[in-house]
Amino acid sequence: MPRTILVWFKNDLRLRDNETLYRACLQADRVIPLYVFDPRPFAMHPLGFARTGNFRTQYLIEAVTALRQKLEAKGSNLVVRIGLPEFIIPEICANNVVSEVFTSHEIAAEERLVFKNLSDKLQEMRLGFTTFATAPLLHPADLPFKVSELPNQFTSFRKAIERNLVVRMPLPEPALKPLPEMEPGTIPTLRDFELPTIKPTSKSVITYAGGEAAALAHVQDYIWTKDLLKTYKETRNGLLGPDYSSKFSPALSLGCLSARTIYYEVKKYEQQRVANDSTYWLIFELLWRDYFRLVAEKYGSKMFRAGGIRDKQIKRQRDVKKFEAWRAGTTGVDFVDANMKELLRTGFMSNRGRQNVASYLTKDLGIDWRWGAAWFESQLVDYDVCSNWLNWAYVAGVGNDPRQDRYFDIESQASKYDPFGHYVKFWLTE
């Protein structure tokens, strides 16, 4: 009997440098690529908005569609289902004599609970369940310490890593194996999730669609065609236009692009053009991304608590009226409102903007930081559970920030980063 492995895609929507798919194609006679739209992340938040908003959902739909098209072009297909993975996957396994399920490793609380429930069911069926680390830059086996020994400050982590930095080479696209005859299923639309249609705007700084091909083309355009990497560190705190920062984060969030692919593209650029502070800084930020994943793994569900990973007791208001004004960009503080309008209209905000609006919500308004993190989770097209929640905790003073009570003076920040008010005018003059 042919060996069949089911590959459950999640935030690894690519063929290149995808160890989950690569290993399955090496070991199996037949491979079932599967994506499940789990309705739970699309539910309503208690504060009255969708946990996954229309920009995030549209980008996901584009990425899943692109993955299906690429698999079809190579003689396979992407099976798509809507429902709870812990029920759907065992049923597919039973109907197709699957021997093992391969998927990418997850570390956040909700995802790990789904893993536990699925693993229990597969164990009852005597089926294997194997996970692979497809998201980080650094392979877990190459870390110089156990996760339990992870330093609580990024600088200590970075120095330990950089003493002997090991980044594995990206894996090639695998030779795909046949797919058993089965109904592929329909990819849902925004309407299926009861989300509003997105109104196109030329103001959006995310100029590429979801999917691996679009992500790779964007890397080529940013690094090589426009030659923007050489000035990345100088421009990364910009606010207007698509080119002030790399905008790789949406593709990274869904795994349309791997961190290792970016790393080796930067290394190639350093060899062929220039190695400077900017090229280093992009890798530096990939390390930050890995660090937050490891912090999330170390502290588990504590990262979602009011006191954060530090168990810090801070008085927080639960003022819905103030929160709604912040969310809508109607606080009366122009620099905050402009950033919140950009998020609301495009699903994106600059890193400088994110720090300022988070500081304003938590320090000036005194609102529970978790409300802000939940709104970003809903809206950001580049939402990543670890980076989002731990960055919010960092600014709120309950995370990994070594400084006590960090505060962003909004007026000073606006004067420094938008001295002529161009950004504010761009978003507040309608």
C-alpha positions in Angstrom: 0.0 0.0 0.0 1.4 3.4 -0.9 2.5 5.6 2.0 0.3 8.8 2.2 1.3 11.9 4.2 -1.0 14.8 4.8 0.7 18.2 4.9 -1.3 20.7 6.9 -0.3 24.2 5.7 -0.8 27.1 8.1 1.6 30.1 8.2 4.0 28.5 5.7 2.2 29.1 2.4 5.1 28.5 0.1 6.9 25.7 -1.7 10.5 27.0 -1.5 12.3 26.5 1.9 9.3 24.6 3.4 10.7 21.7 5.4 7.2 20.3 6.1 6.4 19.8 2.4 10.0 18.9 1.5 10.2 16.0 4.0 6.8 14.7 3.1 7.7 14.6 -0.6 10.9 12.7 0.3 9.2 10.1 2.5 5.8 9.5 0.9 4.3 8.0 -2.2 1.3 10.3 -2.1 1.0 13.8 -0.4 -2.2 15.6 0.5 -1.5 19.4 0.8 -4.3 20.8 3.0 -5.3 24.3 4.2 -8.1 24.6 6.8 -9.9 27.9 7.4 -10.6 27.6 11.1 -13.6 29.8 12.0 -12.4 30.6 15.5 -9.8 33.2 14.5 -12.5 34.9 12.5 -15.0 35.2 15.4 -16.0 38.5 17.0 -13.9 40.0 19.7 -15.7 41.0 22.9 -14.9 44.6 22.1 -17.1 44.4 19.0 -14.8 43.8 16.0 -13.7 40.8 14.0 -10.6 39.1 15.4 -9.4 38.8 11.9 -10.4 41.8 9.8 -10.9 42.2 6.1 -7.3 43.3 5.2 -5.8 40.3 6.9 -8.4 37.9 5.5 -8.0 39.2 2.0 -4.3 38.8 2.1 -4.7 35.2 3.4 -7.2 34.4 0.7 -4.8 35.7 -1.9 -1.9 33.6 -0.4 -4.0 30.4 -0.3 -5.2 31.0 -3.8 -1.6 31.5 -5.0 -0.5 28.3 -3.3 -3.2 26.3 -4.9 -2.3 27.7 -8.3 1.4 26.8 -7.9 0.6 23.3 -6.7 -1.8 22.8 -9.7 0.9 24.0 -12.1 3.2 21.2 -10.7 0.6 18.5 -11.0 -0.9 18.6 -7.5 -3.5 20.7 -5.8 -4.4 22.3 -2.4 -7.3 20.7 -0.6 -9.3 23.5 1.2 -11.7 22.9 4.0 -13.6 25.2 6.4 -14.0 24.0 10.0 -12.1 22.8 13.0 -8.8 21.1 12.0 -8.9 18.7 14.9 -12.1 17.2 13.4 -11.4 17.7 9.6 -7.9 16.3 9.6 -8.7 12.9 11.2 -11.6 12.5 8.8 -9.4 13.1 5.8 -6.8 10.7 7.2 -9.4 8.0 7.7 -10.9 8.4 4.2 -7.5 8.4 2.4 -5.4 5.8 4.4 -3.1 8.5 5.6 -0.2 7.3 7.8 1.1 10.6 9.1 0.4 14.3 9.4 3.2 16.8 8.9 2.8 20.5 9.8 4.7 23.6 11.0 5.5 24.0 14.6 3.3 26.5 16.6 4.0 28.0 19.9 1.1 30.3 20.9 -1.5 29.1 23.3 -4.6 28.8 21.1 -2.6 27.0 18.3 -1.0 24.7 20.8 -4.4 23.7 22.2 -5.5 22.8 18.7 -2.3 20.8 18.3 -3.0 18.9 21.6 -6.6 18.0 20.5 -5.5 16.9 17.1 -2.5 14.9 18.4 -4.8 13.1 20.8 -7.2 12.1 18.0 -4.3 11.0 15.7 -2.8 9.0 18.5 -6.1 7.1 19.0 -6.0 6.3 15.3 -2.3 5.3 15.6 -1.2 7.9 13.1 2.0 9.9 13.3 2.1 13.7 13.9 5.4 15.5 13.1 6.1 19.3 13.3 8.8 21.3 11.6 10.3 24.7 12.4 9.4 26.6 9.2 9.0 30.1 10.6 12.3 31.1 12.4 15.6 32.2 10.9 17.5 30.0 13.3 16.8 26.3 13.6 15.9 25.4 17.2 18.7 22.7 17.2 21.3 25.4 16.4 20.5 27.7 19.4 23.3 28.0 22.0 20.9 27.5 24.9 17.6 25.9 25.9 14.4 27.9 25.5 14.1 27.8 29.3 17.5 29.6 29.5 16.6 32.3 27.0 17.9 35.7 28.2 15.2 38.2 29.2 16.8 41.0 27.2 17.3 41.0 23.4 20.8 42.4 23.5 22.1 39.4 25.6 20.3 37.0 23.2 21.8 38.8 20.1 25.3 38.7 21.4 25.1 35.0 22.2 23.7 34.2 18.8 26.1 36.4 16.8 29.2 34.8 18.5 28.5 31.8 16.3 25.7 32.6 13.9 24.3 29.5 12.1 21.7 30.0 9.5 20.8 26.9 7.5 20.6 27.1 3.7 17.0 27.4 2.3 15.6 24.1 1.0 14.7 23.9 -2.7 11.2 23.3 -4.0 10.4 19.6 -3.7 9.4 17.3 -6.5 5.7 16.9 -5.7 4.0 13.6 -5.2 0.6 12.6 -6.5 -2.5 13.6 -4.7 -5.3 11.0 -4.1 -8.5 11.6 -5.9 -10.6 13.9 -3.7 -12.7 17.0 -3.8 -10.4 20.0 -3.6 -12.9 22.3 -2.0 -13.6 26.0 -2.5 -11.6 28.9 -1.2 -13.9 31.2 0.8 -14.4 34.9 0.1 -14.6 38.0 2.4 -18.4 37.6 2.1 -18.2 34.1 3.5 -16.7 35.6 6.7 -19.2 38.5 6.7 -16.5 41.0 6.2 -16.7 44.2 4.2 -15.3 44.4 0.7 -12.0 46.3 0.6 -12.1 49.6 -1.3 -8.8 49.9 -3.3 -6.7 53.0 -2.4 -3.6 54.3 -4.0 -2.5 55.4 -0.4 -1.7 51.8 0.6 2.1 51.1 1.0 1.6 47.4 0.7 1.9 47.1 -3.1 2.1 43.3 -3.6 -0.6 40.6 -3.2 -0.5 37.6 -1.0 1.4 34.5 -2.3 4.9 33.2 -2.7 5.5 34.5 -6.3 4.5 38.0 -5.4 6.6 38.0 -2.2 9.7 36.8 -4.1 9.1 39.4 -6.8 8.9 42.1 -4.0 12.3 41.0 -2.6 13.8 41.2 -6.0 12.3 44.7 -6.5 13.3 46.1 -3.1 16.8 44.7 -2.8 18.0 44.5 -6.4 15.9 46.6 -8.8 15.4 49.7 -6.6 18.6 49.0 -4.6 17.0 50.2 -1.4 18.7 47.8 1.0 21.8 49.9 1.1 20.0 52.8 2.9 17.5 50.7 4.9 18.7 51.8 8.3 18.5 55.5 7.4 15.0 55.3 5.9 13.3 52.6 8.0 11.6 55.2 10.3 9.8 56.8 7.5 6.1 57.2 7.2 5.1 57.9 3.6 5.4 55.8 0.5 6.2 52.1 -0.1 10.0 52.4 -0.1 11.0 53.7 3.4 11.1 50.1 4.7 11.3 46.6 3.3 7.6 45.7 3.7 8.7 42.0 3.9 6.5 41.5 7.1 3.2 40.6 5.4 4.8 37.8 3.4 6.7 36.6 6.5 3.6 36.6 8.6 1.9 34.0 6.4 5.1 32.3 5.4 4.8 33.2 1.8 8.5 33.9 2.2 11.0 32.4 4.7 13.3 34.4 6.9 16.2 32.3 5.6 15.4 33.2 2.1 15.7 36.9 3.0 18.9 36.3 5.0 20.7 34.7 2.1 19.5 37.3 -0.3 21.0 40.0 2.0 24.2 38.0 2.2 24.3 37.8 -1.7 23.7 41.6 -1.8 26.6 42.1 0.6 28.9 40.1 -1.6 27.8 41.7 -4.9 27.1 45.3 -3.9 27.8 46.5 -0.4 27.8 45.4 3.2 27.0 48.2 5.7 24.9 49.1 8.7 21.7 48.8 6.7 22.3 45.3 5.5 23.2 44.3 9.1 20.1 46.0 10.4 17.7 44.0 8.3 19.3 40.8 9.7 19.2 42.4 13.2 15.4 42.7 12.8 15.0 39.1 11.7 16.8 38.2 14.9 14.2 40.3 16.9 11.5 38.3 15.2 13.1 35.0 16.3 13.6 36.4 19.8 9.9 37.2 20.3 9.0 33.7 19.1 11.3 32.2 21.7 10.0 34.5 24.4 6.5 33.3 23.5 7.6 29.7 23.8 9.3 30.4 27.1 6.5 32.2 28.8 3.4 30.6 27.1 0.1 32.2 27.9 1.6 34.7 30.3 2.3 36.9 27.3 -1.5 37.5 27.0 -2.0 38.5 30.6 -2.4 42.1 31.9 0.9 41.9 33.8 2.7 40.4 30.9 5.7 38.1 31.2 6.9 40.3 34.1 3.7 39.9 36.2 3.8 43.7 36.6 0.8 45.2 38.3 -0.3 48.3 36.4 -3.6 50.1 36.9 -5.5 50.1 33.6 -8.7 51.9 32.6 -11.3 50.1 30.6 -12.7 53.2 29.0 -14.6 52.1 25.9 -15.3 55.6 24.7 -11.6 56.6 24.8 -10.6 53.3 23.1 -13.1 53.8 20.3 -11.8 57.3 19.6 -8.2 55.9 19.4 -9.4 53.0 17.2 -11.2 55.4 14.8 -8.4 58.0 14.7 -10.5 60.7 16.4 -8.5 61.4 19.5 -7.7 65.0 18.4 -4.0 64.2 18.5 -3.1 64.6 14.9 0.0 62.3 14.7 -1.9 59.5 16.5 -5.0 60.0 14.4 -3.1 59.9 11.1 -1.5 56.6 12.0 -4.8 55.1 13.1 -6.5 56.3 9.9 -3.8 54.6 7.8 -4.3 51.3 9.7 -8.1 51.5 9.3 -7.9 52.3 5.6 -5.0 50.0 4.5 -4.3 47.4 7.2 -0.7 48.7 7.7 1.2 51.1 9.8 4.9 52.0 10.0 6.9 50.7 12.9 7.4 54.3 14.2 3.7 54.8 14.1 3.0 51.5 16.0 5.3 52.6 18.8 3.7 56.0 19.1 0.0 54.9 19.0 0.7 52.1 21.5 2.5 54.4 23.9 -0.4 56.9 23.6 -3.1 54.3 24.3 -1.3 52.8 27.3 0.6 55.7 28.8 -1.5 58.8 27.9 -4.9 57.2 28.0 -4.1 54.5 30.5 -6.1 51.9 28.5 -5.4 48.1 28.9 -2.6 47.3 26.4 -4.4 44.1 25.5 -7.2 46.1 23.9 -4.7 47.7 21.5 -3.0 44.4 20.8 -6.4 42.9 19.9 -7.2 45.8 17.5 -3.8 45.4 15.8 -4.5 41.6 15.6 -7.7 42.4 13.7 -6.3 45.0 11.4 -2.7 44.4 10.5 -2.1 42.6 7.3 1.3 41.6 8.7 0.0 40.3 12.0 2.2 37.9 13.8 1.0 36.6 17.1 4.4 36.7 18.9 5.7 40.0 17.4 2.4 41.8 17.9 1.6 40.8 21.5 5.2 41.0 22.8 5.8 44.4 21.1 2.7 45.7 22.8 3.8 44.3 26.1 7.2 45.9 25.5 5.7 49.4 25.0 3.3 49.0 27.8 6.1 48.2 30.3 5.2 44.6 31.0 7.5 42.9 28.5 11.2 42.6 27.6 12.0 46.3 27.6 15.1 46.8 29.8 14.1 50.5 30.5 11.4 51.2 33.1 8.4 53.2 32.0 9.5 54.0 28.4 7.4 56.9 27.1 7.0 58.3 23.6 6.4 62.1 23.7 3.9 62.3 20.7 4.6 66.0 20.0 8.4 65.5 20.0 8.0 62.3 17.8 5.8 64.1 15.3 8.3 67.0 15.1 11.2 64.6 14.5 9.6 62.2 12.0 6.9 64.4 10.4 8.5 67.9 10.7 6.5 69.5 7.9 3.3 67.7 8.7 3.2 65.9 5.3 2.1 62.6 6.8 -0.6 64.1 9.0 -2.0 66.1 6.0 -1.9 63.0 3.8 -4.2 61.0 6.2 -6.3 63.7 7.8 -7.1 65.8 4.8 -9.9 63.9 3.1 
